Structure formats: C-alpha cells, structure tokens
Amino acid sequence: MSSLRRFHGQRFADGVGEVVESEENFKIELDVSHFRPEELKVNVVENELVVEGKHEEKSDKYGK
C-alpha cells in the first residue's frame, strides 16, 4: 500500500485540514487563514511533509 493510499480522505485534528486525492494527484488542504505567508514554512524532512506556522497572538485592549 502506498503512503498516499494510507492518507486518502484522512482529516487532521480539529478539522484543520484534509487530504484530497484524484486520479492524477493528491493535495493537502489546510486552514492557514490566521497566518500571513511569511509566517508559514513548508519542508520535506525524511520523506515527510512538514508545515509549520508561527505568529504572535495580539491582544486587544480587553486582554483578549
């Protein structure tokens, strides 16, 4: 079984993303709406895709 087949239709924790497969390829859809492009890093490490996002939470005048 290929690695792709193992992840077919798998959802990520808390509905953050999903693997979508077609006849020709597959894609990983992730909700990164809270990040700017410069806050995201995508790498392949030891044959695994690693997506990292890092940003500082800013609080409003009420501390939220």
Distance bins in CASP14 RR format, pairs under 12 A and 6 or more apart:
PFRMAT RR
TARGET T0000
AUTHOR 0000-0000-0000
RMODE 2
METHOD distances of the structure
MODEL  1
1 7 0 0 0 0 0 1 0 0 0 0 0
1 8 0 0 0 0 0 1 0 0 0 0 0
2 8 0 0 0 0 1 0 0 0 0 0 0
2 21 0 0 0 0 0 1 0 0 0 0 0
2 26 0 0 0 0 0 1 0 0 0 0 0
3 10 0 0 0 0 0 1 0 0 0 0 0
3 19 0 0 0 0 0 1 0 0 0 0 0
3 21 0 0 0 0 0 1 0 0 0 0 0
3 26 0 0 0 0 0 1 0 0 0 0 0
3 47 0 0 0 0 1 0 0 0 0 0 0
3 48 0 0 0 0 1 0 0 0 0 0 0
3 49 0 0 0 0 0 1 0 0 0 0 0
4 10 0 0 0 0 0 1 0 0 0 0 0
4 19 0 0 0 0 1 0 0 0 0 0 0
4 20 0 0 0 0 0 1 0 0 0 0 0
4 21 1 0 0 1 0 0 0 0 0 0 0
4 22 0 0 0 0 0 1 0 0 0 0 0
4 23 0 0 0 0 0 1 0 0 0 0 0
4 24 0 0 0 0 0 1 0 0 0 0 0
4 25 0 0 0 0 1 0 0 0 0 0 0
4 26 1 0 1 0 0 0 0 0 0 0 0
4 27 0 0 0 0 0 1 0 0 0 0 0
4 28 0 0 0 0 0 1 0 0 0 0 0
4 49 0 0 0 0 0 1 0 0 0 0 0
5 19 0 0 0 0 0 1 0 0 0 0 0
5 21 0 0 0 0 1 0 0 0 0 0 0
5 26 0 0 0 0 1 0 0 0 0 0 0
6 19 0 0 0 0 1 0 0 0 0 0 0
6 21 0 0 0 0 0 1 0 0 0 0 0
6 26 0 0 0 0 0 1 0 0 0 0 0
7 17 0 0 0 0 0 1 0 0 0 0 0
7 18 0 0 0 0 1 0 0 0 0 0 0
7 19 1 0 1 0 0 0 0 0 0 0 0
7 20 0 0 0 0 0 1 0 0 0 0 0
7 21 0 0 0 0 1 0 0 0 0 0 0
7 26 1 0 0 1 0 0 0 0 0 0 0
7 27 0 0 0 0 0 1 0 0 0 0 0
7 28 0 0 0 0 1 0 0 0 0 0 0
7 48 0 0 0 0 0 1 0 0 0 0 0
7 49 0 0 0 0 0 1 0 0 0 0 0
8 18 0 0 0 0 0 1 0 0 0 0 0
8 19 1 0 0 1 0 0 0 0 0 0 0
8 20 0 0 0 0 1 0 0 0 0 0 0
8 21 1 0 1 0 0 0 0 0 0 0 0
8 22 0 0 0 0 0 1 0 0 0 0 0
8 26 1 0 0 1 0 0 0 0 0 0 0
8 27 0 0 0 0 0 1 0 0 0 0 0
8 28 0 0 0 0 0 1 0 0 0 0 0
9 17 0 0 0 0 0 1 0 0 0 0 0
9 18 1 0 0 1 0 0 0 0 0 0 0
9 19 1 0 1 0 0 0 0 0 0 0 0
9 20 1 0 0 1 0 0 0 0 0 0 0
9 21 1 0 0 1 0 0 0 0 0 0 0
9 22 0 0 0 0 0 1 0 0 0 0 0
9 26 0 0 0 0 1 0 0 0 0 0 0
9 27 0 0 0 0 0 1 0 0 0 0 0
9 28 0 0 0 0 0 1 0 0 0 0 0
9 29 0 0 0 0 0 1 0 0 0 0 0
10 16 0 0 0 0 0 1 0 0 0 0 0
10 17 0 0 0 0 1 0 0 0 0 0 0
10 18 1 0 0 1 0 0 0 0 0 0 0
10 19 1 0 1 0 0 0 0 0 0 0 0
10 20 0 0 0 0 0 1 0 0 0 0 0
10 21 0 0 0 0 0 1 0 0 0 0 0
10 26 0 0 0 0 0 1 0 0 0 0 0
10 28 0 0 0 0 1 0 0 0 0 0 0
10 29 0 0 0 0 0 1 0 0 0 0 0
11 17 1 0 0 1 0 0 0 0 0 0 0
11 18 1 0 1 0 0 0 0 0 0 0 0
11 19 0 0 0 0 1 0 0 0 0 0 0
11 20 0 0 0 0 0 1 0 0 0 0 0
11 28 0 0 0 0 0 1 0 0 0 0 0
11 29 0 0 0 0 0 1 0 0 0 0 0
11 30 0 0 0 0 0 1 0 0 0 0 0
11 31 0 0 0 0 0 1 0 0 0 0 0
12 18 1 0 0 1 0 0 0 0 0 0 0
12 19 0 0 0 0 1 0 0 0 0 0 0
12 28 0 0 0 0 1 0 0 0 0 0 0
12 29 0 0 0 0 1 0 0 0 0 0 0
12 30 1 0 0 1 0 0 0 0 0 0 0
12 31 0 0 0 0 1 0 0 0 0 0 0
12 32 0 0 0 0 0 1 0 0 0 0 0
12 51 0 0 0 0 0 1 0 0 0 0 0
13 30 0 0 0 0 0 1 0 0 0 0 0
13 31 0 0 0 0 0 1 0 0 0 0 0
14 30 0 0 0 0 0 1 0 0 0 0 0
14 31 0 0 0 0 1 0 0 0 0 0 0
15 29 0 0 0 0 0 1 0 0 0 0 0
15 30 0 0 0 0 1 0 0 0 0 0 0
15 31 1 0 0 1 0 0 0 0 0 0 0
16 28 0 0 0 0 0 1 0 0 0 0 0
16 29 0 0 0 0 1 0 0 0 0 0 0
16 30 1 0 0 1 0 0 0 0 0 0 0
16 31 1 0 1 0 0 0 0 0 0 0 0
16 32 0 0 0 0 1 0 0 0 0 0 0
16 33 0 0 0 0 0 1 0 0 0 0 0
16 34 0 0 0 0 0 1 0 0 0 0 0
16 35 0 0 0 0 0 1 0 0 0 0 0
16 51 0 0 0 0 0 1 0 0 0 0 0
16 53 0 0 0 0 0 1 0 0 0 0 0
17 27 0 0 0 0 0 1 0 0 0 0 0
17 28 1 0 0 1 0 0 0 0 0 0 0
17 29 1 0 1 0 0 0 0 0 0 0 0
17 30 1 0 1 0 0 0 0 0 0 0 0
17 31 1 0 0 1 0 0 0 0 0 0 0
17 32 0 0 0 0 1 0 0 0 0 0 0
17 33 0 0 0 0 0 1 0 0 0 0 0
17 51 0 0 0 0 0 1 0 0 0 0 0
18 26 0 0 0 0 0 1 0 0 0 0 0
18 27 0 0 0 0 1 0 0 0 0 0 0
18 28 1 0 0 1 0 0 0 0 0 0 0
18 29 1 0 1 0 0 0 0 0 0 0 0
18 30 0 0 0 0 1 0 0 0 0 0 0
18 31 0 0 0 0 1 0 0 0 0 0 0
19 25 0 0 0 0 0 1 0 0 0 0 0
19 26 1 0 0 1 0 0 0 0 0 0 0
19 27 1 0 0 1 0 0 0 0 0 0 0
19 28 1 0 1 0 0 0 0 0 0 0 0
19 29 1 0 0 1 0 0 0 0 0 0 0
19 30 0 0 0 0 0 1 0 0 0 0 0
19 49 0 0 0 0 0 1 0 0 0 0 0
20 26 1 0 0 1 0 0 0 0 0 0 0
20 27 1 0 1 0 0 0 0 0 0 0 0
20 28 1 0 0 1 0 0 0 0 0 0 0
20 29 1 0 0 1 0 0 0 0 0 0 0
20 30 0 0 0 0 0 1 0 0 0 0 0
21 27 0 0 0 0 1 0 0 0 0 0 0
21 28 0 0 0 0 0 1 0 0 0 0 0
21 29 0 0 0 0 0 1 0 0 0 0 0
26 49 0 0 0 0 0 1 0 0 0 0 0
27 49 0 0 0 0 0 1 0 0 0 0 0
28 42 0 0 0 0 1 0 0 0 0 0 0
28 48 0 0 0 0 0 1 0 0 0 0 0
28 49 1 0 0 1 0 0 0 0 0 0 0
28 50 0 0 0 0 0 1 0 0 0 0 0
28 51 1 0 0 1 0 0 0 0 0 0 0
29 51 0 0 0 0 0 1 0 0 0 0 0
30 40 0 0 0 0 1 0 0 0 0 0 0
30 42 0 0 0 0 1 0 0 0 0 0 0
30 49 0 0 0 0 0 1 0 0 0 0 0
30 50 0 0 0 0 0 1 0 0 0 0 0
30 51 1 0 0 1 0 0 0 0 0 0 0
30 52 0 0 0 0 0 1 0 0 0 0 0
30 53 0 0 0 0 1 0 0 0 0 0 0
31 40 0 0 0 0 0 1 0 0 0 0 0
31 51 0 0 0 0 0 1 0 0 0 0 0
31 53 0 0 0 0 0 1 0 0 0 0 0
32 38 0 0 0 0 0 1 0 0 0 0 0
32 39 0 0 0 0 1 0 0 0 0 0 0
32 40 1 0 0 1 0 0 0 0 0 0 0
32 41 0 0 0 0 0 1 0 0 0 0 0
32 42 0 0 0 0 0 1 0 0 0 0 0
32 51 0 0 0 0 1 0 0 0 0 0 0
32 52 0 0 0 0 0 1 0 0 0 0 0
32 53 1 0 0 1 0 0 0 0 0 0 0
32 54 0 0 0 0 0 1 0 0 0 0 0
32 55 0 0 0 0 0 1 0 0 0 0 0
33 39 0 0 0 0 0 1 0 0 0 0 0
33 40 0 0 0 0 0 1 0 0 0 0 0
33 55 0 0 0 0 0 1 0 0 0 0 0
34 40 0 0 0 0 0 1 0 0 0 0 0
34 53 0 0 0 0 1 0 0 0 0 0 0
34 54 0 0 0 0 0 1 0 0 0 0 0
34 55 1 0 0 1 0 0 0 0 0 0 0
34 56 0 0 0 0 0 1 0 0 0 0 0
34 57 0 0 0 0 1 0 0 0 0 0 0
34 58 0 0 0 0 0 1 0 0 0 0 0
35 41 0 0 0 0 0 1 0 0 0 0 0
35 42 0 0 0 0 0 1 0 0 0 0 0
35 51 0 0 0 0 0 1 0 0 0 0 0
35 52 0 0 0 0 1 0 0 0 0 0 0
35 53 1 0 1 0 0 0 0 0 0 0 0
35 54 0 0 0 0 1 0 0 0 0 0 0
35 55 1 0 1 0 0 0 0 0 0 0 0
35 56 0 0 0 0 0 1 0 0 0 0 0
35 57 0 0 0 0 0 1 0 0 0 0 0
36 53 0 0 0 0 1 0 0 0 0 0 0
36 54 0 0 0 0 0 1 0 0 0 0 0
36 55 1 0 0 1 0 0 0 0 0 0 0
36 56 0 0 0 0 0 1 0 0 0 0 0
37 53 0 0 0 0 0 1 0 0 0 0 0
37 55 0 0 0 0 0 1 0 0 0 0 0
38 53 0 0 0 0 0 1 0 0 0 0 0
38 54 0 0 0 0 0 1 0 0 0 0 0
38 55 0 0 0 0 1 0 0 0 0 0 0
39 51 0 0 0 0 0 1 0 0 0 0 0
39 52 0 0 0 0 1 0 0 0 0 0 0
39 53 1 0 1 0 0 0 0 0 0 0 0
39 54 1 0 1 0 0 0 0 0 0 0 0
39 55 1 0 1 0 0 0 0 0 0 0 0
39 56 0 0 0 0 1 0 0 0 0 0 0
39 57 0 0 0 0 0 1 0 0 0 0 0
40 50 0 0 0 0 0 1 0 0 0 0 0
40 51 1 0 0 1 0 0 0 0 0 0 0
40 52 1 0 0 1 0 0 0 0 0 0 0
40 53 1 0 1 0 0 0 0 0 0 0 0
40 54 0 0 0 0 1 0 0 0 0 0 0
40 55 0 0 0 0 1 0 0 0 0 0 0
41 49 0 0 0 0 0 1 0 0 0 0 0
41 50 1 0 0 1 0 0 0 0 0 0 0
41 51 1 0 0 1 0 0 0 0 0 0 0
41 52 1 0 1 0 0 0 0 0 0 0 0
41 53 1 0 0 1 0 0 0 0 0 0 0
41 54 1 0 0 1 0 0 0 0 0 0 0
41 55 0 0 0 0 0 1 0 0 0 0 0
42 48 0 0 0 0 0 1 0 0 0 0 0
42 49 1 0 0 1 0 0 0 0 0 0 0
42 50 1 0 0 1 0 0 0 0 0 0 0
42 51 1 0 1 0 0 0 0 0 0 0 0
42 52 1 0 0 1 0 0 0 0 0 0 0
42 53 0 0 0 0 1 0 0 0 0 0 0
43 49 1 0 0 1 0 0 0 0 0 0 0
43 50 1 0 1 0 0 0 0 0 0 0 0
43 51 0 0 0 0 1 0 0 0 0 0 0
43 52 1 0 0 1 0 0 0 0 0 0 0
43 53 0 0 0 0 0 1 0 0 0 0 0
44 50 1 0 0 1 0 0 0 0 0 0 0
44 51 0 0 0 0 0 1 0 0 0 0 0
45 51 0 0 0 0 0 1 0 0 0 0 0
45 52 0 0 0 0 0 1 0 0 0 0 0
57 63 0 0 0 0 0 1 0 0 0 0 0
57 64 0 0 0 0 1 0 0 0 0 0 0
58 64 0 0 0 0 0 1 0 0 0 0 0
END
